[in-house]
Amino acid sequence: MEKKNKKEFYKVAISALLASSVLLFTLLILHTNGVLIQIGKPSNGISHQVLSNSLLIVATVSLVYIVNDRVIKGVFIAVGALLILVPTIPSLLTDTEYVEFSSPDNNEEFVVMERGYGTLYQLSDSGLYMTYLTDFDTDDGYKPFSEGAYELEWREPDQLIIRYKFDYMSGSLDKEVSIDY
C-alpha cells in the first residue's frame, strides 16, 4: 500500500511542478508586457509578487519531492529561496504607499504605487490585473502622491496629464507627465 501512495504522490508532484512552471512562465510573460496579475485592489489584495512566490514554493517543494539526491535537493531549495528573496527584499525594506483615483466618469481606475519612486497602473474592470502606464521619478525617496502634492488634468479622449512635485522642498508642481490610457 505504501508503494502505491508514493507513486500517487510522485504523480501529484510532477503535475504540480508542470502546472506551477507553466503559470510562472505565464506570469513572467505578462509582467514583461507590463501586466501584473493580482486578486483585489493592490493596497489590500493578493499581489503579483505573492502569487509568483506561492508558485515558486510549489515548484520547489515538487522538485524536492521528485529528486532523491540530498545535494540536488539542497541546491533546489537554495535556488528556490533565492528566487523568492531577491525580488521580495526591496518590498520588505521600503514602505509602499498606494494612491488610487478614478477618471471623471468613474469608468477607469488607476493606482500609483510609491516606494521612493512612483509607478502608475490602470486597474482592469475585473480587478484581476493592472497594466503599467508610467514611472515617476522623485528626489531622495519623496512620495508626492501620498503627500497630496499632485494635480490631475483629464483630457479627451483618454488622456491624463499629471503634475507633481519632484522634491518636498519645491514650492510648485514642477514635473509633468502625459499618459494615454
N, C-alpha and C positions, 0 to 999 in steps of 0.2 A: 504494500500500500504506500509506503514512504517513497519508493522509486517513482510511482505514478504521480504523486504530489509534486515531486521535484521536477518531473517532466512538464507538468502543467505550469509551475512557477517559471520554468525556463521559457515556455511559450509566451507567458504573460510579460516577462522581462523583454523578450525580443520585440513583442508588439508595442510595448511602452517605449522602448528605445526608438523604434521606427516612427511611431506617431509623434513623439517629442522632437525628434530630429526634423521631421517634415514641418511641424509647427514652428520650430526655432528658425528654420530656413525661411519660412513664410514671413515671420516677424522681422527678420533681417532685411528681406527684400522690401517690405513695406516701409521700414524705418529708413532705408536708403533712399526711398522715394518721398520722404517727408511725411509719412503717415504713421501715427502712433496709435496702437490699439489700447483701449482702456475700458474698464467697466465702471460707468458712473462719471461724474464730474471729476476733474483732476484733483481738486482740493480735498476730496473725501472718498474717491473711488479707488479701484484697483488699477494701478498704473501699468504701463508697458513694461517697465523695469521689473515689477513684481511678477508679471506673467512670464517674462523671459527667465527670471531666476527660478521660478517654480518648474518650468520646463527643463532647465539645466539640472536641477536637483533630480527630477525624474530620470533624465538621461544618464546622469552619473550613477545613481542607485542601480539602474538597469545594467549598466556596464559592469559595475562591481559584482553584481549577482551572476552575470554571464561568464565572466573571466575567472579562472581558477588560480592563476599565479598571484601570489601576495604582492610581489613587487609591482606588477602591472596594475593591480587593484589600487595600490598606493599612488601610482602615477595618475590614474584616472581621478582619484579623489583630489589630488593636488591640483590638477588641471581644472577640474570642475569648480573647486573653491576659488581658484584664481579668476576664472571666467565670471564668477559671481561677484567677487570682492572688488576687482579693478573698476568696473563701471559703477558700483554701488557706493564706494567710499566717498567720492566727492559729494554725493547727495546726503550722506550722513554728516559730513563735516560742515556743510553750508546749509543755512536755513532757507527753505524755498517758500516764497510768498506767491499767492495766486490772486490775480485781479481779473474778474470776469465782467464783461459788458456785452450788450446786445446792440444790433443795428436799430435805427429809429423805428422801423416797423416790427421789431422783435422777431423777424424771420431768421436772422443769423446770430449765432452766439460765438463769442471769442473769449480766449483766456490768455493772459500774459503770465508766464512763469518766470519769476525773478530769483536768481541765485548770485547776484553781483553783476549780472548781465541779464537782459530780458529776452525772452523768446515768445513770439506771438503765434498762436494756433487758432484755427477756426474749428469749432466743435461740430460734429456731424449731428443731424437731426435725431438719429437713434441714440446718440450718446456713447456709442461703442468705439469711436475713433476720433482723432483730431488730426488736422492737416497743418503742417508747418507753413507759415507765411513769411516771417522775417525775424531777424535778431535785432536787439537794441544794445548798443554799446553805452556804458556809463563810466564814470570816473571812480576808481577805488571802491568798487562794490556798491555804489549808491543804487537805491531801488526807487526810482521816481514814481512808478505806478503804485506801489504800496504807500508812498507818501502823498499820493494825490497830485503830484506835480506833472500832470499831463493834460492834454486837451484833444478831443476827437472832433474831426470835421468830416461829415458824411457827404459824399458827392455821388451823384447818379451817373451812370449805372454802376453799382457795386465797386465803388472806390472809397477808400478811407484814408484821410490824412491824419497822422498822429504827430503832435508836437509834444516834446518832453524836455525836462531838464537833464543835462548831461552830468552836472555836478551839483551837489547840495548847496554850494556857495553861490551858484549862479542866480541872478535875480530874475531871469526870464526863461521862457521855454525856448532854448537855443538849438535844439535838434528837431529835425522834421523827417518823417518817413511817409512815403506814399505806398499804399497797398491796394492792389486789385484783388478782389475775392470772388 
